[in-house]
Amino acid sequence: MRRLAYLYNQLPSPVYLNHKPKALAWELRRPSPPFTRRSAMVKDKTHINIVVIGHGNSGKSTTTGHLVYELGGIDRRVIERFEDESAEMKKCGKYAWVLDKLKSERERDIAIDIALGKFETTKYNFSVLDITVTS
């Protein structure tokens, strides 16, 4: 249990853009304590945690990013920008780039760090965690 608490405290914290309420921007920094993070989201909504765990290059980030997009957690224009950038770099991964924010992750087409995303819909608050397992 201590190991999970340690890993939780090492996760990047999302920063929500005020001018685009559904778009997400990520900033790699130590997250605030859990009680302040929980208080930021509306308490009337049901909270849903989604954890995706798997080996590298198994499609976790792509699947998770597509899920976030389909649930309205990120704007269509942001996905289109990711698509243009990935085509420019000759990489596949417009949906994977929703959670893979490090430049080295995008250049190498692999998830290096644990990715955390938070977004909300009209009824639910979602937390999405994408974890790559190495053997």
C-alpha positions in Angstrom: 0.0 0.0 0.0 2.9 2.4 0.7 4.3 1.7 -2.7 1.0 2.7 -4.3 0.9 5.9 -2.2 4.4 6.7 -3.3 3.6 6.1 -7.0 0.5 8.3 -6.7 2.5 11.2 -5.3 4.9 10.9 -8.3 2.2 11.3 -10.9 2.1 14.4 -13.1 -0.8 16.7 -12.3 -3.1 18.0 -15.0 -3.6 21.7 -15.5 -7.0 22.7 -17.0 -7.2 25.5 -19.6 -9.7 28.1 -18.6 -10.5 29.2 -22.1 -11.1 25.7 -23.3 -12.9 23.8 -20.5 -12.7 20.4 -22.2 -9.2 20.7 -23.4 -6.4 19.5 -21.2 -2.8 20.7 -20.8 -0.3 18.7 -18.8 2.4 20.0 -16.6 5.0 17.6 -15.1 5.2 18.6 -11.5 4.5 17.0 -8.2 0.8 16.9 -7.6 -0.9 18.7 -4.8 -2.1 16.6 -1.8 -5.1 14.3 -2.6 -7.6 16.3 -0.5 -7.0 19.5 -2.5 -7.1 17.6 -5.8 -10.5 16.0 -4.9 -11.9 19.3 -3.7 -11.3 20.9 -7.2 -13.9 18.7 -8.8 -17.6 19.1 -8.3 -18.7 16.8 -5.4 -22.2 16.2 -6.8 -20.8 14.1 -9.7 -19.9 10.4 -9.5 -16.1 9.9 -9.7 -14.9 7.2 -12.1 -11.3 6.0 -12.0 -9.9 4.2 -15.1 -6.6 2.4 -14.8 -5.0 0.9 -17.9 -2.0 -1.4 -17.2 0.0 -3.3 -19.8 3.3 -3.8 -21.6 5.0 -1.2 -23.7 3.7 -0.8 -27.3 0.5 -2.6 -26.5 -1.8 0.3 -27.4 -2.6 1.6 -23.9 -2.0 5.2 -24.5 -3.8 5.1 -27.9 -6.9 3.4 -26.4 -6.9 5.6 -23.4 -6.5 8.8 -25.5 -9.3 7.7 -27.8 -11.6 7.0 -24.8 -10.8 10.5 -23.4 -11.6 12.0 -26.8 -14.9 10.1 -27.2 -16.0 11.0 -23.7 -15.5 14.7 -24.5 -12.4 15.1 -22.3 -10.4 16.8 -25.1 -11.5 19.1 -27.9 -11.6 18.0 -31.5 -9.3 20.8 -32.5 -6.6 19.5 -30.1 -6.8 16.1 -31.7 -6.5 17.6 -35.2 -3.4 19.5 -34.0 -1.9 16.2 -32.6 -2.7 14.6 -36.0 -0.9 17.3 -37.9 2.1 17.2 -35.6 2.3 13.4 -35.7 2.1 13.4 -39.5 4.9 16.0 -39.6 7.1 13.8 -37.4 6.1 10.7 -39.4 4.7 9.1 -36.2 1.4 7.5 -35.6 -0.3 8.5 -32.4 -2.8 11.4 -32.4 -4.7 9.7 -29.6 -1.6 8.5 -27.8 -0.4 12.1 -27.6 -3.4 12.9 -25.4 -1.6 11.3 -22.4 2.0 11.1 -23.7 3.2 14.6 -23.1 7.0 14.3 -23.0 8.8 15.2 -26.2 10.9 12.1 -25.9 7.8 9.9 -25.7 6.4 11.4 -28.8 9.7 11.2 -30.7 10.2 7.5 -29.8 6.6 6.5 -29.9 6.7 4.9 -26.4 5.3 5.8 -23.0 8.1 6.5 -20.6 6.3 7.9 -17.6 3.0 7.1 -15.8 0.3 9.3 -17.3 -2.6 10.8 -15.4 -5.5 12.6 -16.9 -8.5 14.2 -15.3 -11.6 15.5 -17.0 -15.3 15.8 -16.4 -18.6 15.4 -18.3 -22.0 16.7 -17.3 -22.6 13.7 -15.0 -19.1 12.3 -14.1 -15.6 13.2 -13.0 -13.0 10.9 -14.6 -9.4 10.1 -13.6 -7.5 8.1 -16.1 -4.2 6.4 -15.3 -2.0 4.9 -18.0 0.8 2.7 -16.6 3.5 0.9 -18.6 4.8 -2.3 -17.1 8.3 -3.5 -17.8 9.5 -7.0 -17.1 
